[in-house]
Amino acid sequence: MVKRVFLIVLDSVGIGEGPDAAAYGDEGSNTLRACWQSGKLQIPNMQKLGIFNIEGVGCGEPSGSPLGSFARMRESSAGKDTTIGHWEIAGIISPQPMPTYPDGFPEEIISEFSLKTGRGVLCNKPYSGTQVILDYGRQHMETGELIVYTSADSVFQIAAHEEVVPPESLYEYCRIARELLQGKHGVGRVIARPFIGVYPEFKRTSNRHDFSLVPPRDTFLDKLRAAGKDTIAVGKINDIFAGKGISSTSRTVNNDDGMDKTIEHVSEDWNGVCFVNLVDFDMVYGHRNNIAGYTAALNRVDERLGELLPLLQKGDVLMLTADHGCDPSTPSTDHSREYTPWVIYGDAIKAGVDLGTRPTFADIGETAAALLGVTAETDGTSLAGRLLK
């Protein structure tokens, strides 16, 4: 009997270009292989669980006797952003992509935002998050105007110095933007990007906060809640789902903090799912094409898995997956349209079951719910029958 599922999203750890990668400009992308080819990747715990046994992974040494079962996951939604990826993991396939703004946001949005916040707007175009504060930070501090920018993703980002705009005020501006950005302008996330420092040594802080759209319908989280199960969010999971279907949440400042909080939940008494996002791979390394940093971050999380695995109790299941790719070795600094891994391990789970390539991430949430005795009725298919001993 499964009592708890620990579902950990290794944010952006893709395992090879998807069949429609060309349509997204992502031919040749393989995030995990990029780290492997650095010669520095050391992830023995993931290897033992079976990550290199996954169909088409294209790198690493497969385990002769993998401890877990595994699959290659194809994204069915139209997009490659964080929100759509997580929603699909939770059971919602999004047939339409969320809006993006390669030329900046339309004047009517910016004017209304400025009117409601009482502050002017700087930039309003796609930009690197670190470069935008370098280029506009001084002007922001002199004028109090907000730095608004976007990226290739469906995001409206607001950067402000914490001494000019305290984080709580910045969050309120984000709530204003979130109310404005609905319907055809319903971007996936409005993101607060506070920073500190003196030019040219500005530095973003850990007070980032995401304000997502509410999922359009119930996910496996809602169905678990309705069945009386716990749904614990760690990291930005609560933000991604706008709190919908979440029973409790804890914010994190980095991957280590995320693993600390996950390990703390192992010793607690609850019944349901602990849904974790480890964001550093994507935010700190992938978008900056930092192969060495990305590889080191994977190595570190694998070390932390070495701490977590012996603590798992009878009836616990561990799942590892990702929401998209972000290959640090390609010219692009954007997300990449890739397959993602799915590794499943626990005392109730058969070892070495190769589930092949699944047509949608949604199978993950549906399977997690089924293992907990709940039929979630999402867009996915449960593989619990093939996994349980």
Secondary structure, DSSP 4 states (H G I P E B T S, - for coil): ---EEEEEEETT---SB-TTGGGGT-TT--HHHHHHTTT----HHHHHHTGGGSTT--SS---SS-SSEEEEE---SS--SHHHHHHHHTT---SSPPP--TT---HHHHHHHHHHHT--EEEEEE--HHHHHHHHHHHHHHH--EEEEE-SSSEEEEEEETTTS-HHHHHHHHHHHHHHS-GGG--SEEEEEEEES-TT--EE-TT-EEEEPPPSS--HHHHHHHTT-EEEEETTHHHHTTTTT-SEEE--SSHHHHHHHHHHHHTS---EEEEEEE-HIIIIIGGGT-HHHHHHHHHHHHHHHHHHGGGPPTTEEEEEE-SSB--TTSS--S-B-B-EEEEEEETTBPSS-EEEEES-THHHHHHHHHHTT-----SS---HHHHB-
